[in-house]
Amino acid sequence: MNAVLDNVAASTGKSAEKIALENNKLHKRLCRLVGQAIGDFNMIEEGDKVMVCLSGGKDSYALLDILMTLRERAPIDFEIIAVNLDQKQPNFPDHILPAYLKELGIPFHIENQDTYSIVKRLIPEGKTTCSLCSRLRRGILYRVADELGCNKIALGHHRDDILETFFLNMFFGGKIKGMPAKLVSDDGKHMVIRPMAYVKEEDSERYAAVKGFPIIPCDLCGSQENLQRKQIKGLMREWEKKFPGRVESIFSSLSTVVPSHLMDRDLFGFKDIKADGQANPLGDIAFDEEPCSTPTTVPGIIPLQQG
C-alpha cells in the first residue's frame, strides 16, 4: 500500500499523507452509506447468512470489502460467504478469485456452469447477450443460495445502476420502475439486497483503485456494452457536469413518490376521489408555476439550476 501511495503522490503532486487521509475519508464514507442503506431497508438481521455475489468487477469487490468491515463493527452477528459463478468464458482467469479470497480468509464457493456456450448458441452474433446471461445467472445463484443455506443474496449494484435502470424503464419500457434496494426474488424464496444503493459509481471506481482489487473484465460477449444503458450513463454524466445536484435530486425522488400526482389508476383511486371541502396538503396546486420554472432548493441537495 505504501508503494501505491508513493506512485499516486508522484503522479498527482499530492503528499502521501494527504492521499492517505483522502482514502481514509473515502472508506469511512462508503461504510457510512452502506450502513445507512442496510439500516433504512433492514437488509441484514441477526443470524443472517449473506451470500455476496462476486463477479470480479469493482462494485462486487467493494461490496464484499465494506460488508467485511461492517460485520466487525455491527452489534449483530451475521455470516458472509462470497460466491462466484464461473461461466466458462474462454481465457477466464479462474485462479484470481480463489487466490484473492483465500488471502482474505473468508468462506467462498466457486460455482462452475457453462452458461457461455448456452448464450452463444441461442443469441445471434452481434445481438445483446446481457438479458439471457442475466436470467441464467439468476437461476443458478438462487439454487446455490439454497444449497449453501443463505437467506440473503447481496448484489453490488450502486446508485448509478439504480438510476440508469429507472431511466431505461421509463424511456424504453414505458413504465416507472427502478432497481429496488431490497426485494423478494421472482420465485418468492429469496431476499435480494443491494447494500451499495447509496454509493456513487465514481466512489466505487476510486475505491477499487485505492484497494488494488484484481479486476476481471466480463469477456462473455467481448465486453459488449448495452447501447441503451451506455446512452443513459452518458446523459447522466452530462447532467451532472452541467447541472450539479440534478442526478442526486432525481435519486432522492425515487424515495419521495406522490401517487396522487401520477396517473396509475391501480396505485391511486382517481375514480373515487371527491371534492369534500376539506383542505388537503397533497391536493393539486393548479395555478402555481411549474417547479422547474424557477431554481428550487431541496433539503440536503445543491439548488437545482434552470433547464
C-alpha positions as CSV (number, residue, x, y, z in Angstrom):
1,M,0.0,0.0,0.0
2,N,2.9,2.4,0.7
3,A,4.2,1.8,-2.8
4,V,0.8,2.6,-4.2
5,L,0.6,5.8,-2.2
6,D,4.0,6.9,-3.4
7,N,3.1,6.3,-7.0
8,V,-0.1,8.2,-6.7
9,A,1.7,11.0,-4.9
10,A,4.2,11.2,-7.7
11,S,1.6,11.4,-10.4
12,T,-0.8,13.9,-8.6
13,G,1.7,16.1,-6.8
14,K,-0.1,15.5,-3.5
15,S,1.8,14.3,-0.4
16,A,1.4,10.6,0.5
17,E,-0.1,11.8,3.9
18,K,-2.8,13.8,2.1
19,I,-3.6,10.9,-0.2
20,A,-3.8,8.5,2.8
21,L,-6.2,11.0,4.5
22,E,-8.4,11.2,1.4
23,N,-8.5,7.4,1.0
24,N,-9.5,7.0,4.7
25,K,-12.3,9.5,4.2
26,L,-13.5,7.5,1.2
27,H,-13.5,4.3,3.2
28,K,-15.5,5.9,6.0
29,R,-18.0,7.4,3.5
30,L,-18.6,4.1,1.9
31,C,-19.0,2.4,5.3
32,R,-21.5,5.1,6.3
33,L,-23.5,4.9,3.1
34,V,-23.7,1.1,3.0
35,G,-24.5,1.0,6.7
36,Q,-27.2,3.6,6.1
37,A,-28.8,1.6,3.3
38,I,-28.7,-1.5,5.4
39,G,-30.5,0.3,8.2
40,D,-33.0,2.1,6.1
41,F,-34.2,-1.1,4.4
42,N,-33.5,-3.5,7.2
43,M,-31.3,-5.6,4.8
44,I,-29.3,-7.6,7.3
45,E,-30.5,-9.0,10.6
46,E,-29.2,-11.1,13.5
47,G,-28.3,-14.6,12.3
48,D,-28.4,-13.9,8.6
49,K,-26.2,-15.8,6.2
50,V,-25.4,-13.4,3.4
51,M,-24.3,-14.7,0.0
52,V,-22.2,-11.9,-1.6
53,C,-22.2,-12.4,-5.3
54,L,-18.6,-11.7,-6.5
55,S,-18.3,-11.1,-10.3
56,G,-14.7,-9.9,-10.3
57,G,-15.8,-6.3,-11.1
58,K,-15.1,-3.2,-9.0
59,D,-18.5,-3.0,-7.4
60,S,-18.8,-6.5,-6.0
61,Y,-15.2,-6.3,-4.7
62,A,-16.1,-3.1,-2.9
63,L,-19.4,-4.6,-1.5
64,L,-17.5,-7.6,-0.1
65,D,-14.8,-5.4,1.4
66,I,-17.2,-3.0,3.1
67,L,-19.5,-5.7,4.4
68,M,-16.5,-7.4,6.0
69,T,-15.6,-4.1,7.7
70,L,-19.2,-3.6,8.9
71,R,-19.5,-7.1,10.2
72,E,-16.6,-6.5,12.6
73,R,-18.4,-3.3,13.9
74,A,-22.0,-4.4,13.8
75,P,-23.9,-5.0,17.1
76,I,-25.5,-8.1,15.4
77,D,-23.9,-11.4,14.3
78,F,-24.2,-12.4,10.7
79,E,-22.2,-14.6,8.3
80,I,-20.7,-13.8,4.9
81,I,-19.9,-16.2,2.1
82,A,-18.5,-15.0,-1.2
83,V,-19.8,-16.8,-4.3
84,N,-18.5,-16.5,-7.9
85,L,-20.2,-18.1,-10.9
86,D,-17.5,-19.2,-13.4
87,Q,-19.4,-19.2,-16.7
88,K,-16.6,-20.8,-18.6
89,Q,-15.7,-17.9,-20.9
90,P,-12.6,-18.5,-23.0
91,N,-9.5,-17.2,-21.3
92,F,-11.2,-16.6,-18.0
93,P,-8.5,-16.3,-15.3
94,D,-10.1,-18.8,-12.9
95,H,-7.2,-18.6,-10.4
96,I,-7.6,-15.0,-9.5
97,L,-10.7,-15.0,-7.3
98,P,-9.8,-18.2,-5.3
99,A,-6.4,-16.8,-4.6
100,Y,-7.8,-13.4,-3.5
101,L,-10.5,-14.9,-1.3
102,K,-8.1,-17.4,0.3
103,E,-5.8,-14.4,1.2
104,L,-8.8,-12.7,2.8
105,G,-9.6,-15.7,4.8
106,I,-13.3,-15.6,4.1
107,P,-15.5,-18.6,3.2
108,F,-16.2,-18.8,-0.5
109,H,-17.7,-21.0,-3.2
110,I,-16.9,-21.1,-6.9
111,E,-19.8,-22.4,-9.0
112,N,-18.8,-23.8,-12.4
113,Q,-21.5,-23.6,-15.0
114,D,-21.0,-23.3,-18.8
115,T,-23.6,-20.6,-19.5
116,Y,-21.2,-19.2,-22.1
117,S,-22.0,-22.0,-24.6
118,I,-25.7,-21.6,-24.0
119,V,-25.7,-17.9,-24.6
120,K,-23.5,-18.2,-27.7
121,R,-25.8,-21.0,-29.1
122,L,-29.1,-19.1,-28.5
123,I,-28.2,-15.4,-29.2
124,P,-27.3,-14.5,-32.8
125,E,-23.9,-12.9,-33.4
126,G,-23.9,-9.2,-32.8
127,K,-27.1,-9.2,-30.6
128,T,-27.1,-8.2,-27.0
129,T,-26.4,-11.2,-24.7
130,C,-26.9,-9.5,-21.3
131,S,-30.6,-10.3,-20.8
132,L,-30.2,-14.1,-21.3
133,C,-26.9,-14.2,-19.4
134,S,-28.6,-12.4,-16.5
135,R,-31.5,-14.8,-16.4
136,L,-29.2,-17.8,-16.4
137,R,-27.0,-16.4,-13.7
138,R,-30.0,-15.5,-11.5
139,G,-31.4,-19.1,-11.6
140,I,-28.1,-20.6,-10.8
141,L,-27.4,-18.2,-7.9
142,Y,-30.8,-18.9,-6.4
143,R,-30.1,-22.6,-6.4
144,V,-26.6,-22.0,-4.9
145,A,-28.1,-19.8,-2.1
146,D,-30.4,-22.7,-1.2
147,E,-27.6,-25.2,-1.2
148,L,-25.4,-23.0,1.0
149,G,-28.2,-22.2,3.4
150,C,-28.0,-18.4,2.6
151,N,-31.2,-16.4,3.3
152,K,-29.9,-13.1,1.8
153,I,-28.3,-12.6,-1.6
154,A,-26.2,-9.4,-1.8
155,L,-25.6,-7.7,-5.2
156,G,-23.1,-4.9,-5.9
157,H,-25.4,-2.5,-7.8
158,H,-24.8,1.1,-6.8
159,R,-26.7,4.4,-7.1
160,D,-25.9,5.0,-10.7
161,D,-27.0,1.4,-11.7
162,I,-30.4,2.1,-10.0
163,L,-30.9,5.4,-11.8
164,E,-29.9,4.0,-15.1
165,T,-32.4,1.2,-14.7
166,F,-35.1,3.8,-13.8
167,F,-34.5,5.8,-17.0
168,L,-34.2,2.7,-19.2
169,N,-37.6,1.5,-18.0
170,M,-39.0,5.0,-18.5
171,F,-37.5,5.8,-21.9
172,F,-37.6,2.3,-23.5
173,G,-40.1,0.3,-21.4
174,G,-42.9,2.9,-20.8
175,K,-43.1,2.3,-17.1
176,I,-41.9,3.9,-13.8
177,K,-39.8,1.1,-12.4
178,G,-36.3,1.0,-10.9
179,M,-34.0,-1.3,-9.2
180,P,-35.0,-1.5,-5.5
181,A,-32.6,-1.8,-2.7
182,K,-34.4,-4.8,-1.3
183,L,-36.8,-7.2,-2.9
184,V,-38.2,-10.8,-2.9
185,S,-36.9,-12.8,-5.8
186,D,-39.3,-13.8,-8.6
187,D,-39.5,-17.4,-7.2
188,G,-40.7,-16.0,-3.9
189,K,-38.0,-17.9,-1.9
190,H,-35.1,-15.5,-1.7
191,M,-34.4,-12.0,-0.3
192,V,-32.1,-9.9,-2.6
193,I,-30.4,-6.9,-1.2
194,R,-28.3,-4.1,-2.7
195,P,-26.3,-2.5,0.2
196,M,-24.4,-0.2,-2.2
197,A,-27.6,1.5,-3.2
198,Y,-26.5,4.9,-1.9
199,V,-22.9,4.7,-3.3
200,K,-21.9,6.7,-6.3
201,E,-20.2,4.9,-9.1
202,E,-17.3,7.3,-9.1
203,D,-16.6,6.5,-5.4
204,S,-16.7,2.8,-6.2
205,E,-14.3,3.3,-9.0
206,R,-11.9,5.2,-6.8
207,Y,-12.2,2.7,-4.0
208,A,-11.3,-0.1,-6.4
209,A,-8.2,1.8,-7.5
210,V,-7.2,2.6,-3.9
211,K,-7.6,-1.1,-2.8
212,G,-6.0,-2.5,-5.9
213,F,-8.7,-5.1,-6.5
214,P,-7.8,-7.7,-9.1
215,I,-10.5,-6.7,-11.6
216,I,-11.7,-9.4,-14.0
217,P,-13.5,-7.9,-17.1
218,C,-16.6,-9.6,-18.5
219,D,-15.5,-11.2,-21.8
220,L,-18.6,-13.3,-22.4
221,C,-19.6,-11.0,-25.3
222,G,-16.4,-9.3,-26.0
223,S,-17.0,-6.6,-23.3
224,Q,-20.2,-5.8,-25.2
225,E,-22.0,-2.9,-23.6
226,N,-25.7,-2.4,-23.7
227,L,-26.1,0.6,-26.1
228,Q,-29.2,1.9,-24.4
229,R,-27.6,1.8,-20.9
230,K,-24.5,3.5,-22.4
231,Q,-26.7,6.3,-23.7
232,I,-28.3,6.8,-20.3
233,K,-24.9,6.7,-18.5
234,G,-23.6,9.4,-20.9
235,L,-26.8,11.5,-20.3
236,M,-26.4,11.4,-16.5
237,R,-22.8,12.3,-16.7
238,E,-23.6,15.3,-18.9
239,W,-26.3,16.4,-16.5
240,E,-24.0,16.2,-13.5
241,K,-21.4,18.2,-15.3
242,K,-23.8,21.0,-16.5
243,F,-26.2,21.0,-13.6
244,P,-24.5,19.8,-10.3
245,G,-27.0,18.2,-8.0
246,R,-29.5,17.2,-10.6
247,V,-28.7,13.5,-10.5
248,E,-28.8,13.5,-6.7
249,S,-32.2,15.2,-6.8
250,I,-33.5,12.6,-9.2
251,F,-32.2,9.8,-7.0
252,S,-33.9,11.4,-4.0
253,S,-37.2,11.5,-5.9
254,L,-37.2,7.7,-6.1
255,S,-38.0,7.6,-2.4
256,T,-40.4,10.5,-2.4
257,V,-43.3,9.4,-4.5
258,V,-46.7,11.1,-4.6
259,P,-49.1,8.6,-6.2
260,S,-51.9,11.1,-6.4
261,H,-49.9,13.2,-8.8
262,L,-49.1,10.4,-11.2
263,M,-51.6,8.5,-13.5
264,D,-51.6,4.9,-12.3
265,R,-55.2,4.1,-11.6
266,D,-54.3,0.9,-9.8
267,L,-51.9,2.8,-7.5
268,F,-54.4,5.6,-6.6
269,G,-58.2,5.6,-6.6
270,F,-58.8,8.5,-9.0
271,K,-62.3,7.3,-9.8
272,D,-63.4,7.6,-6.2
273,I,-61.9,10.9,-5.1
274,K,-64.4,13.7,-4.4
275,A,-64.1,17.4,-3.6
276,D,-65.2,17.3,0.0
277,G,-64.3,20.8,1.1
278,Q,-61.5,19.7,3.4
279,A,-58.0,21.1,3.0
280,N,-55.5,18.6,1.6
281,P,-51.8,19.3,1.7
282,L,-51.3,16.9,-1.2
283,G,-54.1,18.5,-3.3
284,D,-53.4,20.0,-6.7
285,I,-51.9,23.5,-6.8
286,A,-53.4,24.1,-10.2
287,F,-52.3,27.6,-11.0
288,D,-48.8,27.7,-9.5
289,E,-45.8,27.8,-11.8
290,E,-44.2,24.6,-12.8
291,P,-41.5,23.5,-10.3
292,C,-38.8,23.7,-13.0
293,S,-39.6,27.3,-13.9
294,T,-37.5,28.7,-11.0
295,P,-34.5,27.5,-9.1
296,T,-35.6,25.1,-6.3
297,T,-33.9,24.2,-3.1
298,V,-34.2,20.6,-1.9
299,P,-33.1,19.8,1.6
300,G,-29.6,18.3,1.6
301,I,-29.3,18.9,-2.2
302,I,-27.4,21.6,-4.1
303,P,-30.0,24.1,-5.5
304,L,-31.3,23.0,-8.9
305,Q,-30.4,25.1,-11.8
306,Q,-32.7,26.2,-14.6
307,G,-33.0,23.8,-17.5
